[in-house]
Amino acid sequence: MTTEQESQPQALTFKAEVQQVLQILAHSLYTDREIFLRELISNASDALNRVQFEMLTNREVLDPEAELAIRIEADSEKRTVTISDTGIGMTRDELVEHLGTIAQSSARAFVQQTKEGHKATASEIIGQFGVGFYSVFMVADRVTVVSRSYRPDAEAAMWESSGGESYTVGPAERAQRGTTITLHLKEDAAEFASPWRLEQIVKRHSDFVAFPIYSGDRQINQQKALWRRAPREVEAEQYQNLYRQLTLDSDEPLLHLHLSTDVPVDLHSILFVPAKRERGLLERRVEGKIKLYSRKILILEEAKDLLPTYFRFVEGVIDSEDLPLNVSRESVQSSPVLQRIRKTLTSRLHRELNDLAEKDAEKFARFWKEFGPFIKKGVATDYEGRADLLKLLRFQTTASGDGLATLADYKRRMVDGQKEIYYVLAASPEAARSSPHLDPFTARGIEVLLLTDLMDGFMLSGLREYEGMPLRNIDDANLELPGEATAPEPQISDEQFSRLAERAATVLGERLKEVRASKVLRDSPARLVSTEDAMGREMQRINQLLGREAEQQPRILELNPGHGLVAALARRVEANPDDEVVTATLEQLYDNALLIEGLHQNPATMVPRLLKLMEAAVERP
Ligand code: ADP
């Protein structure tokens, strides 16, 4: 390069791939245009880091006394924004090298793709390749960079471009080390020429940058992030403030987890479990939000894959020096660092929740009430997290009283010879407790899980067994239970029973597969049992509960010949095969069974029949 060239401004053309990126950025309707400021601050912060490092090892640095800081100024009349730093600076050649090309070959490949028809958005480009600096052209139609390298003998240089195909580089006047970037804003980006607006953006995206950011003579960033402090130095109130800032939720969180460590990965994180799932009418969010910081720069507002889906109610901040700034969705899956972070945080959350259960059962019960459905869904969908999830599961059972039981509790209370875990599906805990299916279990003192939540059906699809013991629905027709229990003495002859059974088969028709005498019922007159595969039934049940069209599969009606009602019915059939009271009672027994299981589609249809039965009962002297 000749001295003449160096002393004169010179026009150069951007590399082809830069031109393409610029074109995409300038013409995309990019809603998050404000991120240009984050990109510039991020570059400035890097430049400051580098000069700081230089000064540790090298005394020959221009302006060693200059404060390491970033300054932002806005001029609404001229419609300009200026960002300056006292960082490492760039020489003329570095300006050409850094701001005239895109270094990464992956970026070039990406641009190639867009030529082949893939429609790229600005966020995609920025997200994937960190073409950070060029994002200025989303808001500016002319950008000037004046820079002076930290090397004492280097001269100041300037770079200027209006986007498009070319830029100019040349000499400049600048005494101080560092870089100043001036954006001449587009007409439709005039909003950014306001100190208030810029401060708002800094607060949102760059509040915890490690160097001070000044607007006028005021520092506008907080600098030291709470999550980078040692947990013992942070007051409870500070966690709450952070939670409020992050979530706009005025309730206190149920739980916070603060993790600050350098090994095996650099990871600083504060996570919150909110107190409530719903936020009433003004519900602000569907799921939790995790902000992702790298090197103190906010890089993702809503990081999705850093925790398993079943923890999606968790909110907070994750910060790691080991993350690339241009982290994107795909990289979470492919990056070992991110996988590591995900694993660490997930297992810590599990530990924290298990601790909570141990130390504060009441609080854990609140957690379970709010977020149990997420955990249950996780059991069905997240194979990897299954072992941990099973520890969080809680059940109401026939033995749990007002409390909740874990699967481990259940296992401990199993009776001699019990090899299965039993559950009953019902509309509510009250209905479950009055289920006729419970008769043989009550008689033998065997505990039964009461599953009464819509999500329980989904959960069961992923919970076929626990520690080698299969889960069994107690409406199964072929259960073999450990231990003995005497069934009540039949009050009618086999013949009387057969006639009643025939009558029931006629009345209930297609709805039944078979009518038979029950060997297990004690206090209940009747129940409906199933023979098909439990999984199929549960899916059907889910469909039905969701109000989807689902036909009742025909089932087996078991009648208890030792029950007074059944005996009386049999006698009435004997006296009059077409007795209307018998017909109505059989119909009602069938409906009762559906009702208890929560599967009755339209209980109001029972009312006329009940009236008839009441009339018959009252008429009798
Ligand atoms: P990235 O920051 O991802 O490398 P950019 O397009 O934002 O991509 O910046 C390209 C390069 O320009 C940077 O790597 C850096 O070397 C240089 N650069 C940008 N801004 C500054 C600055 N304020 N001070 C010093 N160098 C800078």
Boltz pocket constraint, residues with backbone or C-beta under 6 A from the ligand:
constraints:
  - pocket:
      binder: B
      contacts: [[A, 39], [A, 40], [A, 43], [A, 44], [A, 47], [A, 85], [A, 87], [A, 88], [A, 89], [A, 90], [A, 98], [A, 99], [A, 129], [A, 130], [A, 131], [A, 132], [A, 133], [A, 134], [A, 179]]
      max_distance: 6.0
